[in-house]
Amino acid sequence: MKRKDVNGVAELSQPGLQLPAAQRAAPRSLFWDECKRFVRTQPTGALSLLFILLMTVTALLSPVLAPYEPDAQYRESIMVGPNADFWMGTDDLGRDVFSRILYGARISLYVGLVTVVLSVIFGTLLGVVSGYFGGIVDMVIQRVMDGIMAIPALILALFIAALLGPDTKHVILALVVVETPRFARIVRGEMLKIRETTYVEAAKAMGARAWRIMLRHGVPNMVAPLTVLASLAFGGAIIAEASLSFLGIGTPPPNPSWGLMLSGATRYMENAPWLVVFPGLALSLSVLAFNLLGDALRDYFDPRLPS
């Protein structure tokens, strides 16, 4: 009788004879193995991911966690500092700063998520088509992308948002226009390498259509770079939305946007510093978490680094 190893479980070749259950190796989960490896090799990225998950849960549960309505005004408590009733104080209209920060996280995450998803979709589509077909198609698409990227991102987003008017949807549209070329350039570069591989040549020889090759062989091999770029773009979208709202052409009042809160607090920085400190801290920590996560993912997916 010979012993063989099947899926990590030691068994005897003779049917009906197996090692005791206590001696068998437990089935391994690839997902949890990768999670453990990520935590072990990228502790900073793991902490950033934990913070992002906590912020997401807090934003989703803000109607339950917030002690007050974000727009409720308490005239007897205008410009009150942090205390037992108002943990982060109140603003010039008597609104609770803590509740507005919780609700503001929903706006920031919503803008970031929709911006990244749409940018990934459009950028991947343009990049795959450009990299696979090449020639005149590649030249036209890339010249348009170059023209968009030649304009500073914030200036272009500012122009589009100001042209369309203050609204969250217009902010998202402006940010998608700004971010799409970045995804398209990354995807194009990956597709140029993928189309020269042996398995793509074999698929062409077997008569596979172009769209099938792009979807089955191109897009799945771009998950790693797209994940890294998406995490970085998420943080950029949050701070861009706050910047546009700060300038008055982003999310319109009375929505509790972090940018709007900072804009209204500039007049009271000396007398009520908490109006600037707490929204600014929330914005800074959120963007920092996404940037650290992006750096960690970039290092994690780098095959040159040890496991």
C-alpha positions in Angstrom: 0.0 0.0 0.0 1.3 3.4 -1.0 0.4 6.7 0.6 -0.5 9.6 -1.6 -1.3 13.3 -0.9 -4.6 14.5 -2.4 -5.5 18.1 -1.8 -3.3 18.3 1.3 -5.0 15.3 3.0 -2.9 12.1 3.6 -4.8 9.0 2.5 -4.0 5.3 1.9 -4.2 4.0 -1.6 -6.3 1.1 -0.5 -10.0 2.0 -0.5 -11.7 2.2 2.9 -8.4 2.7 4.8 -7.7 6.3 5.9 -5.8 7.9 8.7 -7.7 8.9 11.8 -9.5 12.2 11.6 -7.2 13.8 14.1 -4.2 13.1 11.9 -5.7 14.5 8.7 -4.6 17.9 7.6 -7.5 20.5 7.8 -8.7 21.8 4.4 -7.0 25.0 3.6 -8.8 28.1 2.3 -6.8 30.1 -0.3 -8.7 33.3 0.6 -7.9 33.1 4.3 -4.3 32.2 3.5 -4.0 35.3 1.4 -5.6 37.4 4.2 -3.1 36.1 6.7 -0.2 36.7 4.4 -1.4 40.3 3.7 -1.7 41.0 7.5 1.8 39.4 8.1 3.6 41.2 5.3 1.6 44.5 5.2 0.5 45.4 8.8 0.1 49.1 7.9 -2.2 48.2 5.0 -4.2 45.8 7.3 -4.7 48.6 9.8 -5.7 51.0 7.0 -8.2 48.5 5.7 -9.6 48.0 9.2 -10.1 51.7 9.5 -11.8 51.9 6.2 -14.2 49.1 7.1 -14.9 50.8 10.4 -15.6 54.1 8.6 -17.9 52.3 6.1 -19.9 50.6 8.9 -20.1 53.9 10.8 -21.4 55.7 7.7 -24.0 53.1 7.0 -25.2 53.1 10.5 -25.1 56.9 10.9 -28.9 57.2 11.4 -28.5 54.9 14.4 -25.2 56.1 15.8 -25.7 59.9 15.3 -27.2 61.4 18.5 -28.9 64.2 16.6 -30.3 64.9 13.1 -27.5 66.5 11.0 -29.7 69.5 10.2 -31.3 70.0 13.6 -30.6 73.4 15.0 -30.4 74.1 18.7 -30.6 77.8 19.2 -29.7 77.7 22.9 -26.4 75.8 22.1 -24.8 77.9 19.3 -21.0 77.6 19.1 -20.8 75.4 22.1 -17.5 73.5 22.6 -17.2 69.8 23.0 -19.1 68.6 26.1 -21.2 65.6 27.3 -24.2 66.6 25.2 -22.3 67.6 22.0 -19.2 65.4 21.8 -17.6 67.6 19.1 -19.4 70.8 19.8 -21.9 72.7 17.7 -21.5 75.1 14.7 -22.7 78.7 14.2 -26.3 77.4 13.6 -26.4 75.1 16.6 -26.0 71.9 14.7 -24.1 68.9 16.2 -20.7 68.6 14.6 -20.4 64.9 15.5 -23.6 64.0 13.8 -22.8 66.0 10.7 -19.4 64.2 10.4 -21.0 60.8 10.6 -23.5 61.8 7.8 -20.7 63.5 5.9 -18.8 60.2 5.7 -21.8 58.8 3.7 -21.4 61.5 1.1 -17.6 61.0 0.8 -17.8 57.3 0.5 -20.7 57.5 -2.0 -18.8 60.0 -4.2 -15.6 57.9 -4.0 -17.3 54.6 -4.7 -19.3 55.7 -7.7 -16.4 57.6 -9.1 -14.0 54.7 -8.8 -16.5 52.2 -10.2 -17.4 54.3 -13.3 -13.7 55.2 -13.9 -12.7 51.5 -13.7 -15.5 50.6 -16.2 -14.8 53.3 -18.7 -11.0 53.2 -18.3 -10.8 49.5 -18.7 -13.0 49.5 -21.8 -11.0 52.2 -23.5 -7.7 50.8 -22.4 -8.4 47.2 -23.5 -9.7 48.3 -26.9 -6.7 50.7 -27.4 -4.1 48.2 -26.3 -5.6 45.2 -28.2 -6.3 46.7 -31.6 -3.5 49.3 -31.7 -3.1 51.4 -34.9 -5.4 54.2 -35.6 -7.8 53.2 -32.8 -5.0 53.3 -30.2 -3.7 56.7 -31.5 -7.1 58.4 -31.4 -8.0 57.1 -27.9 -4.6 57.9 -26.4 -4.5 61.4 -27.9 -7.9 62.1 -26.3 -6.6 60.7 -23.0 -3.4 62.8 -23.3 -5.4 65.9 -23.9 -7.5 65.3 -20.7 -4.4 64.5 -18.6 -2.6 67.6 -19.9 -5.0 69.7 -17.8 -4.4 69.7 -14.0 -6.9 67.4 -12.5 -8.4 69.8 -9.9 -8.6 72.6 -12.5 -10.5 70.4 -14.9 -12.9 69.1 -12.2 -13.4 72.6 -11.1 -14.3 73.8 -14.6 -16.8 70.9 -15.2 -18.5 71.2 -11.8 -18.8 75.0 -12.1 -20.2 74.7 -15.7 -22.8 72.2 -14.6 -23.7 73.7 -11.2 -23.3 72.6 -7.6 -24.6 69.1 -7.2 -23.2 65.8 -6.0 -23.9 64.1 -9.4 -22.0 66.8 -11.2 -19.1 66.3 -8.9 -19.1 62.6 -9.7 -19.2 63.3 -13.4 -16.3 65.7 -13.2 -14.2 63.3 -11.2 -15.0 60.4 -13.6 -13.7 62.5 -16.5 -10.6 63.3 -14.6 -9.9 59.7 -13.4 -10.8 57.7 -16.5 -7.6 58.5 -18.5 -5.4 57.2 -15.6 -7.1 53.8 -15.6 -7.1 53.7 -19.4 -3.3 54.3 -19.5 -2.6 51.5 -17.0 -5.0 49.1 -18.7 -3.5 49.9 -22.2 0.0 49.1 -21.0 -1.1 45.8 -19.5 -3.0 44.9 -22.6 0.0 45.6 -24.8 1.9 42.9 -22.9 -1.0 40.4 -22.7 -1.7 40.5 -26.4 1.8 39.2 -27.2 1.6 36.2 -24.9 1.4 32.6 -26.1 -2.1 31.9 -24.8 -3.5 34.9 -26.6 -1.8 33.8 -29.8 -3.3 30.3 -29.3 -6.8 31.8 -28.7 -6.5 33.7 -32.0 -5.4 30.5 -33.8 -8.4 28.7 -32.5 -10.7 31.4 -33.9 -11.6 33.2 -30.7 -13.2 36.6 -31.3 -11.6 39.8 -30.2 -14.1 40.6 -27.5 -13.8 37.1 -26.0 -10.0 37.4 -25.8 -10.2 40.8 -24.2 -12.8 39.7 -21.6 -11.4 36.2 -20.8 -7.7 36.8 -21.1 -7.2 40.5 -20.8 -9.4 41.9 -18.1 -8.8 39.1 -15.5 -5.0 39.7 -15.6 -5.5 43.4 -14.7 -7.2 42.9 -11.4 -4.0 43.5 -9.3 -3.0 46.9 -10.9 -6.6 48.1 -11.1 -7.1 47.3 -7.4 -4.1 49.3 -6.4 -5.0 52.3 -8.6 -8.7 52.1 -7.5 -7.7 52.4 -3.8 -5.5 55.5 -4.5 -8.2 57.0 -6.7 -10.8 56.5 -3.9 -8.8 58.7 -1.6 -8.3 61.3 -4.3 -12.0 61.4 -5.1 -12.8 62.0 -1.4 -10.4 65.0 -1.1 -11.5 66.3 -4.5 -15.1 66.3 -3.5 -14.2 68.1 -0.3 -12.2 70.6 -2.2 -15.0 71.4 -4.7 -17.5 71.6 -1.8 -15.2 73.9 0.1 -15.2 76.2 -3.0 -19.0 76.2 -3.1 -19.4 74.2 -6.4 -19.6 70.7 -4.9 -22.2 69.1 -2.7 -24.8 71.9 -2.1 -25.9 72.9 1.4 -27.4 72.0 3.8 -25.9 68.5 3.1 -23.2 67.7 5.7 -20.3 67.5 3.4 -16.9 67.7 5.1 -15.8 70.3 2.6 -18.8 72.4 3.3 -18.2 72.1 7.1 -14.6 73.3 6.6 -15.7 76.1 4.4 -18.2 77.4 6.9 -15.7 77.0 9.8 -13.0 79.3 8.4 -14.6 82.4 9.8 -14.6 81.0 13.3 -11.1 79.3 13.5 -10.0 81.5 16.4 -13.1 81.3 18.5 -14.3 77.8 17.7 -11.3 75.7 16.5 -13.2 72.5 16.9 -15.2 73.4 13.8 -12.1 73.0 11.7 -10.2 70.3 13.7 -12.8 67.5 13.7 -13.9 67.7 10.0 -10.3 68.2 8.9 -9.2 65.2 11.0 -11.9 63.0 9.5 -10.9 64.0 6.0 -7.2 63.6 6.6 -7.5 60.1 8.2 -9.8 58.9 5.5 -7.5 59.9 2.7 -4.4 58.7 4.5 -6.0 55.3 5.1 -6.8 54.8 1.4 -3.3 56.0 0.3 -1.6 53.6 2.8 -3.9 50.8 1.6 -2.9 51.5 -2.0 0.8 51.5 -1.2 0.4 48.2 0.7 -1.5 46.6 -2.1 1.1 47.7 -4.6 3.8 46.1 -2.4 1.7 43.0 -1.8 1.1 42.3 -5.5 4.8 42.9 -6.4 6.2 39.4 -7.3 9.7 40.6 -6.6 9.0 40.9 -2.9 9.3 37.8 -0.6 6.1 36.1 0.6 
